[in-house]
Each structure stands twice: as C-alpha cells, then as structure tokens.
Amino acid sequence: MNYKHTMTGRVIIITGANSGIGFEAAKKLCEAGNDVILACRDEVKGKAAVENILKENPNALATYLQLDLADMASIRKFVEDFHALGKKLNVLVNNAGLFLKGDDRVRQFTKDNFELTMGTNHLGPFLLTHLLLEDLKKTGKETGDSRIVMVSSSLHDVNERMNRGSSVLDLENFFLDKEGTYSGQQAYKNSKVAMVMSTYSLAQQLEGTGVSVTCMNPGFIPTTDLSRDASSVARFMLRYLMAPMFKLAKISRTVDHGSKMIVDLSISEKYKGVSGKYFDDFEEKESSEESRDEDLQKRLYELSARYCCLDGYEALTAPAPPPPEEKPVKSPKAKTPKKKSKEEKEEKEAKETTENDQSQGKGGPDVEGIKFVDEEDKPEEEKPEDRDGEPAKVTVTVEDTSKGEDTGNQGNDGEIKNEGKTEEIMEKGKAIEQEEAKVEVAAQ
C-alpha cells in the first residue's frame, strides 16, 4: 500500500509510539497525511521520535503528548491535554505494552497498586479508551468511520507453545497475588487475553455508533522495545540467539510488517466498519477459546470498569502491595591481608632488627660518626687521608663491657686512654664525651 498517496487526513493517537512498530506506524501514517499524536511515557524519547519524523518529512503533522499508562492520573491528564488541542479524534491505537521477564518471583506495581503488567497492558488502555469514547462516537456519527485498534499478541492463548505452564485468567486472582501464581509470562498472557476480550465487549456496546473495534497480533518481533524491562541476559538471548532461529523457522516478523498491520486497520477502506474481529498476518483469525468465553468477557469488563472507576460502576480499589521482604544483612567479610612486596618485607625486617638491637643496647645506622658494633665486626681505624682531604671524624668502637674484653681503644670502664696528653686530644675527648651522651640517649 502506498501510504504517501492515501492522504486520509485523520487525527490518530498511537500509544507507545516512540519506538518499535508504534514509531514505524506513526511515520507511515504521517506520510499518508494524517495528524498523528505520539502518546509516550518518556518525554525525551517522545520528543526525539517527533523530531526524527520531521527530519524525514518536514511537512509531517506529528505531536507529542505525555502519557503513562501505569498511572490513572496521567491518563486523565492526557485526555485533558488532548481536548485542549480542540481536535476531533478518528482513530485510537492502543499499542503500548510491556513484558516483564527479569525476576519472575517479584511482582511490580503501578501507582494505583495494580500489578504492573496488567495495569499497563490492559487497565491503562481500558481507561484511556473509555475516556475518549465520546470523541470517537462524535466522529463516527459525523463520518461514519472512527476506529479503535488493539495490539495484542499470540501469547494471549494459553495453548501457545511459548505459554507452557501458564493457566487461564482467574478473576479471583486478577493481580496474581496468590502465593506461587505470579510469573512475568503469566502476567503478560493474562493482560493480552484481557485486551482481546475487551475488544469483543466494546464491539457489542458500540454497534450502530460508527465506531469499530479490532484486535491484532503483530507477531513475534524480537527487535522491538517490548522486553526493555527484562534482564540483560534475557534481552541478549532474545535478540541475538533466539531471533535468528525464529527467523529461519519463519516464526518471527519484522517491525515493518507489524507497523503495516496497524496502519491498514487504522485507515484502509478494506477494514471500514469491520468490528469485533481478531487479525493475524493481515487475515481474520479465530482467537483463543478462553478469549471467546462470553461470560468471562462480561465479568472481566465489569471488574475492569470498577478498578478504573468508570461512571455507573461501583469503584474498586486495588489492595496495597505487600511490604518488600527484608534481605538478610550479610556479615562483612574479613579483609584478606594485602600481599606485601619484597621491598616492604625487607624494610619491615630491617626496622625490626634495628628496634631489637636498640632494645639490647646496640646501635643501628651511624649516628653522627659513632657506631656500636659487636666484637666480630670491628672496623679498621680510619685515617684522615682516607676521606679525600676531608677532616676525618673520630670513630669510637664501644664493646659490650659485660664481656670483660678490651677493644684496644678503651678500657673496661669505657674511659679513653690519653696517650699524648696534647691539647688536641683533650678537645677531641670533650667532643667524644658529648657524642657519647647523645648516643646513650638514642640507645635508651
């Protein structure tokens, strides 16, 4: 279909249009001359999507409006913002959705205490659709053709091979709060079958209003942002391992394929007046047996209307989520001693040796020319000329007097023998006494 030459001029709202098939559908609908409103949760991404459309098509009619389907207040605010634009509404595409596949044991919640997947994929679109019904009815009355397009999934079917272990929708356990019943797969399946059933319920209510409601399965498209909340490992396996296999088996489809289905159901003359139908691969198909249960459809509709506080229904408040489980505090691990380098070990050993020597009255390194040595380590007498002309310092070797041995330079009492009795020796003797006093203090 050549969308550039269709030029339908409709006003179309697409939820979740900042990426994936929603974004591609928005581009194609703008090319066809439609006024497209991109309803997205993330303002930065939503505005960036509009900019990207305008770069390729400067004349495109693309607008961003903020919408968080996981927040009832945000949905009501979006409808107010849309009405402030003063535009009619021809088509509403409920495309946004999420699939949680990270930690299957932990439920997450919307701001209104709904289980996050059911709240975002079903209750959010349910409320949005009903708040915009009067706009769609008005257009339908004027033109005879306004439309609601629901983007569901083949995973709405409990018998789908990827739904192994899943069960049918239990309205008594709508938010999967019964112990052992929650999983990301089950929550997604429930939300999508609820969307299909809502299609059938709305189609019956809107007969004769000019508003048609259809539901579609875009197919498995691994390159969309649907699994954005899954774990990094799950996303990697989905995109780079499973996707190529599914492509070979002709199970997966492309973003272009899915977006074309949205566009055709939104503006193609082929689907004018077609309502209450489920489409797969551009063909009308029969949805799951569960989704065609009329009694379940009615009960689900009433329950959804109550949770969304629609006029004419008794409001129902979702129970508060249970408090998060406290994780056990782990005892701090004992720090492993840092391995010391060879230099650090040698330095430590040298320091310990010095401290040990000092505690025994022995010296370490030279202290102002005076050195303490053991008898086995006696230095040779230093001569003045040994210093290359520099005045020689007097070096005195002091022996441990407890041994009762004489070093040759001093007696057992440690006094210096004055052999020449010259004035020079006297001066040096005084200097030695001063140095000995310093060393004695250091040795202590």
SEFI-107623 format. One record per residue (C-alpha): residue number from 1; x, y, z. Coordinates in nm, 4 decimals. Example, Ala and Ser with C-alpha at 12.3 -4.5 7.8 and 13.67 -1.06 7.14 Angstrom:
REM SEFI-107623
{1, {1.2300, -0.4500, 0.7800}}
{2, {1.3670, -0.1060, 0.7140}}
END
This chain:
REM SEFI-107623
{1, {0.0000, 0.0000, 0.0000}}
{2, {0.1381, 0.3418, -0.0952}}
{3, {0.0683, 0.5467, 0.2158}}
{4, {0.2119, 0.8664, 0.0654}}
{5, {-0.0790, 0.8882, -0.1754}}
{6, {-0.3573, 0.7830, 0.0637}}
{7, {-0.3909, 1.1274, 0.2286}}
{8, {-0.6708, 1.0409, 0.4668}}
{9, {-0.6327, 1.3458, 0.6930}}
{10, {-0.7388, 1.1651, 1.0106}}
{11, {-0.6427, 1.2541, 1.3684}}
{12, {-0.4809, 0.9445, 1.5157}}
{13, {-0.3486, 0.8724, 1.8653}}
{14, {-0.0872, 0.5977, 1.8980}}
{15, {0.0331, 0.4922, 2.2411}}
{16, {0.3932, 0.3805, 2.2829}}
{17, {0.4908, 0.5447, 1.9546}}
{18, {0.8474, 0.6397, 2.0412}}
{19, {0.9942, 0.3043, 1.9283}}
{20, {0.9229, -0.0268, 1.7574}}
{21, {0.6123, -0.0848, 1.5486}}
{22, {0.4381, 0.2139, 1.7104}}
{23, {0.7021, 0.4543, 1.5823}}
{24, {0.7109, 0.2981, 1.2350}}
{25, {0.3306, 0.3116, 1.2162}}
{26, {0.3374, 0.6791, 1.3184}}
{27, {0.5853, 0.7546, 1.0386}}
{28, {0.3738, 0.5774, 0.7782}}
{29, {0.0539, 0.7455, 0.8961}}
{30, {0.2232, 1.0871, 0.8789}}
{31, {0.3353, 1.0088, 0.5257}}
{32, {-0.0290, 0.9459, 0.4437}}
{33, {-0.1165, 1.2994, 0.5540}}
{34, {-0.2632, 1.2138, 0.8943}}
{35, {-0.2331, 1.4209, 1.2101}}
{36, {-0.0585, 1.1801, 1.4467}}
{37, {-0.0265, 1.2247, 1.8217}}
{38, {0.2515, 1.0195, 1.9758}}
{39, {0.1398, 0.9326, 2.3295}}
{40, {0.4532, 0.8266, 2.5174}}
{41, {0.5595, 0.7929, 2.8800}}
{42, {0.9135, 0.9250, 2.8347}}
{43, {0.9170, 1.2911, 2.7312}}
{44, {1.2733, 1.2857, 2.5980}}
{45, {1.2115, 0.9780, 2.3825}}
{46, {0.8705, 1.1019, 2.2706}}
{47, {1.0015, 1.4388, 2.1531}}
{48, {1.3004, 1.2705, 1.9886}}
{49, {1.0619, 1.0459, 1.7942}}
{50, {0.8709, 1.3512, 1.6667}}
{51, {1.1989, 1.5168, 1.5637}}
{52, {1.3047, 1.2043, 1.3738}}
{53, {0.9764, 1.2010, 1.1838}}
{54, {1.0099, 1.5707, 1.0974}}
{55, {1.3676, 1.5225, 0.9746}}
{56, {1.2471, 1.2769, 0.7113}}
{57, {0.9194, 1.4548, 0.6485}}
{58, {0.9302, 1.8289, 0.7354}}
{59, {0.5622, 1.8653, 0.6484}}
{60, {0.4507, 1.5851, 0.8799}}
{61, {0.1804, 1.6555, 1.1374}}
{62, {0.3364, 1.4863, 1.4399}}
{63, {0.2788, 1.5894, 1.8019}}
{64, {0.3997, 1.4516, 2.1344}}
{65, {0.1774, 1.4267, 2.4426}}
{66, {0.2894, 1.2702, 2.7698}}
{67, {0.1054, 0.9539, 2.8778}}
{68, {0.1901, 0.6969, 3.1432}}
{69, {-0.0473, 0.4024, 3.1193}}
{70, {0.0679, 0.2796, 3.4601}}
{71, {-0.0826, 0.5885, 3.6238}}
{72, {-0.4577, 0.6595, 3.6172}}
{73, {-0.3973, 1.0285, 3.6945}}
{74, {-0.1603, 1.0573, 3.3977}}
{75, {-0.4218, 0.9025, 3.1671}}
{76, {-0.6858, 1.1523, 3.2770}}
{77, {-0.4362, 1.4374, 3.2344}}
{78, {-0.3548, 1.3165, 2.8817}}
{79, {-0.7215, 1.3251, 2.7839}}
{80, {-0.7471, 1.6821, 2.9190}}
{81, {-0.4373, 1.7822, 2.7186}}
{82, {-0.5819, 1.6272, 2.4046}}
{83, {-0.9141, 1.8061, 2.4472}}
{84, {-0.7229, 2.1324, 2.4919}}
{85, {-0.5931, 2.0898, 2.1336}}
{86, {-0.9505, 2.1222, 2.0055}}
{87, {-0.9118, 1.8348, 1.7598}}
{88, {-1.1562, 1.5639, 1.6651}}
{89, {-1.0468, 1.2022, 1.7034}}
{90, {-1.0703, 0.9463, 1.4251}}
{91, {-0.8530, 0.6604, 1.5444}}
{92, {-0.7118, 0.5355, 1.8754}}
{93, {-0.4343, 0.2750, 1.8566}}
{94, {-0.3643, 0.1005, 2.1889}}
{95, {-0.0153, -0.0196, 2.1040}}
{96, {0.1966, 0.0376, 2.4179}}
{97, {0.2795, -0.2575, 2.6381}}
{98, {0.5482, -0.4245, 2.8416}}
{99, {0.6655, -0.7764, 2.9144}}
{100, {0.8460, -0.8341, 3.2446}}
{101, {1.0811, -1.1287, 3.2272}}
{102, {1.3500, -1.0337, 3.4762}}
{103, {1.2806, -1.1779, 3.8200}}
{104, {0.9676, -1.3963, 3.7930}}
{105, {0.9328, -1.4138, 4.1698}}
{106, {0.8819, -1.0416, 4.2298}}
{107, {0.5624, -0.8568, 4.1388}}
{108, {0.5829, -0.4897, 4.0468}}
{109, {0.3026, -0.2358, 4.0782}}
{110, {0.1563, 0.0734, 3.9170}}
{111, {0.0885, 0.3939, 4.1088}}
{112, {-0.2659, 0.2662, 4.1649}}
{113, {-0.1438, -0.0638, 4.3169}}
{114, {-0.2281, -0.2699, 4.0070}}
{115, {0.0124, -0.5473, 3.9132}}
{116, {0.2347, -0.3647, 3.6646}}
{117, {0.1786, -0.5773, 3.3524}}
{118, {-0.1995, -0.5983, 3.3889}}
{119, {-0.2144, -0.2302, 3.4784}}
{120, {-0.0078, -0.1144, 3.1816}}
{121, {-0.1268, -0.3539, 2.9115}}
{122, {-0.4980, -0.3774, 2.9964}}
{123, {-0.6366, -0.1436, 3.2631}}
{124, {-0.4482, 0.1613, 3.1346}}
{125, {-0.5728, 0.1230, 2.7734}}
{126, {-0.9185, 0.0300, 2.9056}}
{127, {-0.9490, 0.3603, 3.0921}}
{128, {-0.7974, 0.5643, 2.8069}}
{129, {-1.0399, 0.4127, 2.5544}}
{130, {-1.3460, 0.4839, 2.7664}}
{131, {-1.2385, 0.8433, 2.8394}}
{132, {-1.2099, 0.9011, 2.4620}}
{133, {-1.5252, 0.7135, 2.3596}}
{134, {-1.7366, 1.0264, 2.3298}}
{135, {-1.4779, 1.1819, 2.0946}}
{136, {-1.4776, 0.8684, 1.8789}}
{137, {-1.8568, 0.8455, 1.8792}}
{138, {-1.8842, 1.2078, 1.7704}}
{139, {-1.6506, 1.1471, 1.4766}}
{140, {-1.8227, 0.8198, 1.3961}}
{141, {-2.1566, 0.9961, 1.3813}}
{142, {-2.0180, 1.2672, 1.1518}}
{143, {-1.8133, 1.0498, 0.9163}}
{144, {-1.9496, 0.7010, 0.9771}}
{145, {-1.5998, 0.5752, 1.0419}}
{146, {-1.3902, 0.6027, 1.3574}}
{147, {-1.1775, 0.3160, 1.4835}}
{148, {-1.0119, 0.1582, 1.7844}}
{149, {-0.7186, -0.0759, 1.7190}}
{150, {-0.5969, -0.3065, 1.9963}}
{151, {-0.2463, -0.4508, 1.9609}}
{152, {-0.2487, -0.7870, 2.1376}}
{153, {-0.0315, -1.0969, 2.0941}}
{154, {-0.0477, -1.4644, 2.0042}}
{155, {0.0625, -1.5187, 2.3648}}
{156, {-0.2928, -1.4377, 2.4744}}
{157, {-0.3617, -1.8057, 2.4022}}
{158, {-0.2879, -2.0387, 2.6934}}
{159, {-0.2207, -2.3160, 2.4383}}
{160, {0.0512, -2.1173, 2.2627}}
{161, {0.3698, -2.3265, 2.2780}}
{162, {0.5626, -2.0438, 2.4445}}
{163, {0.2981, -2.0326, 2.7194}}
{164, {0.3807, -2.3723, 2.8641}}
{165, {0.2882, -2.3802, 3.2302}}
{166, {0.0506, -2.0829, 3.2036}}
{167, {-0.3139, -2.1029, 3.3081}}
{168, {-0.6411, -1.9355, 3.2109}}
{169, {-0.7339, -1.5952, 3.3520}}
{170, {-0.8605, -1.6207, 3.7091}}
{171, {-1.0616, -1.3107, 3.8007}}
{172, {-1.0373, -1.4089, 4.1680}}
{173, {-0.6602, -1.3807, 4.1288}}
{174, {-0.6601, -1.0889, 3.8859}}
{175, {-0.3286, -0.9446, 4.0054}}
{176, {-0.1684, -1.2856, 4.0685}}
{177, {-0.1314, -1.2154, 4.4386}}
{178, {-0.1942, -1.5740, 4.5461}}
{179, {0.1232, -1.7420, 4.6553}}
{180, {0.3128, -1.9217, 4.3798}}
{181, {0.0941, -1.7962, 4.0914}}
{182, {0.2934, -1.4980, 3.9654}}
{183, {0.5331, -1.5056, 3.6751}}
{184, {0.6167, -1.2497, 3.4080}}
{185, {0.4885, -1.4888, 3.1397}}
{186, {0.1552, -1.5487, 3.3173}}
{187, {0.1039, -1.1763, 3.3790}}
{188, {0.1703, -1.0939, 3.0122}}
{189, {-0.0589, -1.3715, 2.8878}}
{190, {-0.3399, -1.2548, 3.1189}}
{191, {-0.3068, -0.8909, 3.0103}}
{192, {-0.3212, -0.9798, 2.6417}}
{193, {-0.6200, -1.2125, 2.6669}}
{194, {-0.7952, -0.9368, 2.8638}}
{195, {-0.7284, -0.6999, 2.5733}}
{196, {-0.8815, -0.9441, 2.3239}}
{197, {-1.1902, -0.9951, 2.5423}}
{198, {-1.2299, -0.6163, 2.5823}}
{199, {-1.2340, -0.5878, 2.2030}}
{200, {-1.5351, -0.8181, 2.1824}}
{201, {-1.7170, -0.6455, 2.4707}}
{202, {-1.6641, -0.2968, 2.3240}}
{203, {-1.7677, -0.4069, 1.9740}}
{204, {-2.1062, -0.5167, 2.1086}}
{205, {-2.1576, -0.1917, 2.3031}}
{206, {-2.0596, 0.0292, 2.0066}}
{207, {-2.2789, -0.1294, 1.7402}}
{208, {-2.4513, 0.1382, 1.5337}}
{209, {-2.2295, 0.4238, 1.6595}}
{210, {-1.9901, 0.4347, 1.3639}}
{211, {-1.7072, 0.3226, 1.5920}}
{212, {-1.5391, -0.0084, 1.5062}}
{213, {-1.3032, -0.2083, 1.7275}}
{214, {-1.0480, -0.4590, 1.6001}}
{215, {-0.7659, -0.6529, 1.7604}}
{216, {-0.4429, -0.7731, 1.6009}}
{217, {-0.1413, -0.9928, 1.6602}}
{218, {0.1679, -0.8247, 1.5098}}
{219, {0.3668, -1.1463, 1.5515}}
{220, {0.6902, -1.2120, 1.7345}}
{221, {0.9173, -0.9131, 1.6619}}
{222, {1.2450, -0.9526, 1.8593}}
{223, {1.3779, -0.6081, 1.7663}}
{224, {1.1069, -0.4090, 1.9454}}
{225, {1.1467, -0.2491, 2.2885}}
{226, {0.8798, -0.4733, 2.4428}}
{227, {1.1323, -0.6628, 2.6583}}
{228, {1.3036, -0.3479, 2.7837}}
{229, {1.2367, -0.4499, 3.1446}}
{230, {1.3794, -0.7989, 3.1049}}
{231, {1.7244, -0.8854, 3.2338}}
{232, {2.0244, -0.8030, 3.0142}}
{233, {2.0908, -1.1750, 2.9673}}
{234, {1.7301, -1.2382, 2.8558}}
{235, {1.7418, -0.9460, 2.6114}}
{236, {2.0721, -1.0677, 2.4668}}
{237, {1.9415, -1.4219, 2.4169}}
{238, {1.6166, -1.2946, 2.2647}}
{239, {1.7783, -1.0631, 2.0143}}
{240, {2.0976, -1.2450, 1.9171}}
{241, {2.0282, -1.6147, 1.9776}}
{242, {1.6536, -1.6803, 1.9567}}
{243, {1.5662, -1.4194, 1.6924}}
{244, {1.7863, -1.5710, 1.4163}}
{245, {1.6422, -1.9187, 1.4862}}
{246, {1.2848, -1.7876, 1.4814}}
{247, {1.3563, -1.6083, 1.1563}}
{248, {1.4776, -1.9289, 0.9915}}
{249, {1.1683, -2.1102, 1.1205}}
{250, {0.9537, -1.8238, 0.9845}}
{251, {0.8148, -1.7577, 1.3319}}
{252, {0.9377, -1.4009, 1.3780}}
{253, {0.8286, -1.0952, 1.1835}}
{254, {0.9723, -0.7522, 1.1156}}
{255, {0.8889, -0.4105, 1.2561}}
{256, {0.7791, -0.3064, 0.9074}}
{257, {0.5353, -0.5986, 0.8903}}
{258, {0.3788, -0.5185, 1.2272}}
{259, {0.3542, -0.1454, 1.1597}}
{260, {0.1789, -0.2035, 0.8265}}
{261, {-0.0881, -0.4087, 1.0035}}
{262, {-0.1532, -0.1145, 1.2400}}
{263, {-0.1734, 0.1299, 0.9504}}
{264, {-0.4110, -0.0866, 0.7463}}
{265, {-0.6514, -0.1436, 1.0351}}
{266, {-0.6399, 0.2305, 1.1084}}
{267, {-0.7046, 0.3814, 0.7656}}
{268, {-0.7584, 0.1195, 0.4949}}
{269, {-1.1016, 0.1217, 0.3314}}
{270, {-1.0848, -0.2568, 0.3410}}
{271, {-1.1484, -0.2510, 0.7159}}
{272, {-1.4132, 0.0211, 0.7283}}
{273, {-1.6991, -0.0938, 0.9507}}
{274, {-1.5190, -0.4172, 1.0450}}
{275, {-1.5595, -0.4663, 1.4196}}
{276, {-1.5187, -0.7318, 1.6871}}
{277, {-1.2574, -0.9219, 1.4851}}
{278, {-0.9115, -1.0611, 1.5590}}
{279, {-0.6431, -1.0365, 1.2887}}
{280, {-0.3163, -1.2189, 1.2419}}
{281, {-0.0837, -1.1663, 0.9454}}
{282, {-0.3402, -0.9393, 0.7702}}
{283, {-0.6036, -1.2098, 0.7908}}
{284, {-0.9045, -1.2541, 1.0165}}
{285, {-0.8365, -1.5405, 1.2555}}
{286, {-1.0109, -1.7072, 1.5474}}
{287, {-0.8683, -1.6014, 1.8821}}
{288, {-0.8210, -1.8412, 2.1734}}
{289, {-1.1098, -2.0378, 2.3183}}
{290, {-1.0622, -1.8635, 2.6512}}
{291, {-1.0976, -1.5175, 2.4932}}
{292, {-1.4287, -1.6165, 2.3327}}
{293, {-1.5902, -1.7069, 2.6640}}
{294, {-1.8773, -1.4536, 2.6736}}
{295, {-1.9459, -1.4946, 3.0451}}
{296, {-1.5780, -1.4308, 3.1234}}
{297, {-1.5860, -1.1284, 2.8904}}
{298, {-1.8748, -0.9701, 3.0825}}
{299, {-1.7217, -1.0362, 3.4235}}
{300, {-1.3848, -0.9016, 3.3112}}
{301, {-1.5426, -0.5867, 3.1673}}
{302, {-1.7275, -0.5111, 3.4912}}
{303, {-1.4196, -0.5771, 3.7052}}
{304, {-1.2060, -0.3516, 3.4825}}
{305, {-1.4681, -0.0744, 3.4890}}
{306, {-1.4733, -0.0858, 3.8685}}
{307, {-1.0957, -0.0682, 3.9013}}
{308, {-1.0921, 0.2242, 3.6550}}
{309, {-1.3713, 0.3988, 3.8487}}
{310, {-1.5945, 0.4453, 3.5440}}
{311, {-1.9266, 0.6212, 3.5872}}
{312, {-2.2096, 0.3810, 3.6641}}
{313, {-1.9864, 0.1247, 3.8341}}
{314, {-1.9020, 0.0835, 4.1993}}
{315, {-1.5393, 0.1844, 4.2393}}
{316, {-1.2996, -0.0879, 4.3458}}
{317, {-0.9621, -0.0137, 4.4998}}
{318, {-0.6714, -0.2473, 4.4478}}
{319, {-0.5166, -0.3832, 4.7683}}
{320, {-0.1928, -0.2255, 4.8809}}
{321, {0.1165, -0.4220, 4.7775}}
{322, {0.2807, -0.6295, 5.0500}}
{323, {0.5840, -0.4711, 5.2142}}
{324, {0.9081, -0.5654, 5.0430}}
{325, {1.0889, -0.8549, 5.2022}}
{326, {1.3882, -0.7533, 5.4054}}
{327, {1.7011, -0.9041, 5.2683}}
{328, {1.9267, -1.0668, 5.5299}}
{329, {2.2184, -0.8480, 5.6217}}
{330, {2.5383, -1.0169, 5.5231}}
{331, {2.8181, -1.0141, 5.7751}}
{332, {3.1167, -0.8225, 5.6475}}
{333, {3.3811, -1.0423, 5.5033}}
{334, {3.7163, -1.0471, 5.6777}}
{335, {3.9599, -0.8472, 5.4762}}
{336, {4.2324, -1.0566, 5.3227}}
{337, {4.5726, -0.9225, 5.4213}}
{338, {4.7334, -0.7436, 5.1374}}
{339, {5.0342, -0.9236, 4.9968}}
{340, {5.3422, -0.7248, 5.0723}}
{341, {5.6036, -0.6620, 4.8137}}
{342, {5.9580, -0.7895, 4.8568}}
{343, {6.0833, -0.4360, 4.9287}}
{344, {5.8177, -0.3824, 5.2001}}
{345, {5.9131, -0.7112, 5.3666}}
{346, {6.2831, -0.6246, 5.3635}}
{347, {6.2124, -0.2794, 5.5026}}
{348, {5.9982, -0.4270, 5.7810}}
{349, {6.2673, -0.6842, 5.8714}}
{350, {6.5346, -0.4153, 5.8796}}
{351, {6.3171, -0.1997, 6.1056}}
{352, {6.2503, -0.4902, 6.3423}}
{353, {6.6224, -0.5716, 6.3546}}
{354, {6.7074, -0.2109, 6.4387}}
{355, {6.4445, -0.1913, 6.7116}}
{356, {6.5690, -0.5212, 6.8550}}
{357, {6.9294, -0.4033, 6.8530}}
{358, {6.8362, -0.0770, 7.0234}}
{359, {6.6478, -0.2614, 7.2969}}
{360, {6.9672, -0.4593, 7.3625}}
{361, {7.1867, -0.1501, 7.3767}}
{362, {7.3163, -0.1913, 7.0235}}
{363, {7.3126, 0.0722, 6.7550}}
{364, {7.1653, 0.0636, 6.4132}}
{365, {7.2847, 0.3022, 6.1494}}
{366, {7.5653, 0.5549, 6.2025}}
{367, {7.4708, 0.8286, 6.4477}}
{368, {7.6910, 1.1345, 6.3914}}
{369, {8.0062, 0.9301, 6.3335}}
{370, {7.9644, 0.6965, 6.6354}}
{371, {7.8900, 0.3316, 6.5669}}
{372, {7.8057, 0.0417, 6.8006}}
{373, {7.9480, -0.2905, 6.6817}}
{374, {7.9922, -0.6426, 6.8012}}
{375, {8.3412, -0.7688, 6.8585}}
{376, {8.3233, -0.9722, 6.5379}}
{377, {8.2550, -0.6528, 6.3410}}
{378, {8.5370, -0.4212, 6.4400}}
{379, {8.6143, -0.1512, 6.1830}}
{380, {8.9622, -0.0612, 6.0764}}
{381, {9.0992, 0.2625, 6.2114}}
{382, {9.0104, 0.5449, 5.9790}}
{383, {9.2890, 0.7801, 5.8698}}
{384, {9.2434, 1.1443, 5.7744}}
{385, {9.3717, 1.0874, 5.4221}}
{386, {9.1069, 0.8205, 5.3645}}
{387, {8.8435, 1.0991, 5.3213}}
{388, {8.9989, 1.2585, 5.0094}}
{389, {9.1311, 1.5534, 5.2019}}
{390, {8.8275, 1.5974, 5.4273}}
{391, {8.8814, 1.6101, 5.8046}}
{392, {8.8305, 1.2648, 5.9472}}
{393, {8.5612, 1.2083, 6.2068}}
{394, {8.6626, 1.0274, 6.5191}}
{395, {8.5079, 0.6807, 6.5258}}
{396, {8.4984, 0.5046, 6.8572}}
{397, {8.4145, 0.1374, 6.8863}}
{398, {8.2386, 0.0503, 7.2088}}
{399, {8.2379, -0.3086, 7.3241}}
{400, {7.9738, -0.4662, 7.5469}}
{401, {8.1526, -0.4297, 7.8864}}
{402, {7.9703, -0.7307, 8.0211}}
{403, {8.2095, -0.9434, 7.8178}}
{404, {8.5129, -0.8060, 8.0050}}
{405, {8.7146, -0.7659, 7.6847}}
{406, {8.9136, -0.4627, 7.5736}}
{407, {8.8852, -0.3261, 7.2229}}
{408, {9.2261, -0.1657, 7.2348}}
{409, {9.0876, 0.1877, 7.2319}}
{410, {8.9126, 0.1893, 7.5677}}
{411, {8.9293, 0.0087, 7.8975}}
{412, {8.6720, -0.1880, 8.0804}}
{413, {8.5345, 0.1311, 8.2327}}
{414, {8.4854, 0.2861, 7.8899}}
{415, {8.7192, 0.5819, 7.9505}}
{416, {8.9540, 0.6919, 7.6708}}
{417, {9.3290, 0.6498, 7.7393}}
{418, {9.5213, 0.9711, 7.6838}}
{419, {9.8487, 0.8715, 7.5279}}
{420, {9.9901, 1.2051, 7.4063}}
{421, {9.8177, 1.4380, 7.6601}}
{422, {9.8083, 1.7087, 7.3920}}
{423, {9.5590, 1.9894, 7.3704}}
{424, {9.4144, 1.8434, 7.0512}}
{425, {9.3395, 1.5141, 7.2253}}
{426, {9.1696, 1.6989, 7.5101}}
{427, {8.9395, 1.8841, 7.2711}}
{428, {8.8574, 1.5681, 7.0880}}
{429, {8.7909, 1.3978, 7.4151}}
{430, {8.5326, 1.6578, 7.5073}}
{431, {8.3706, 1.6158, 7.1702}}
{432, {8.3616, 1.2401, 7.2154}}
{433, {8.2020, 1.2764, 7.5580}}
{434, {7.9291, 1.4918, 7.4052}}
{435, {7.8704, 1.2425, 7.1277}}
{436, {7.8643, 0.9539, 7.3768}}
{437, {7.5964, 1.1348, 7.5717}}
{438, {7.3866, 1.1692, 7.2545}}
{439, {7.4294, 0.8051, 7.1650}}
{440, {7.3398, 0.6969, 7.5181}}
{441, {7.0109, 0.8844, 7.4882}}
{442, {6.9448, 0.7319, 7.1473}}
{443, {7.0193, 0.3826, 7.2734}}
{444, {6.7643, 0.4225, 7.5503}}
END
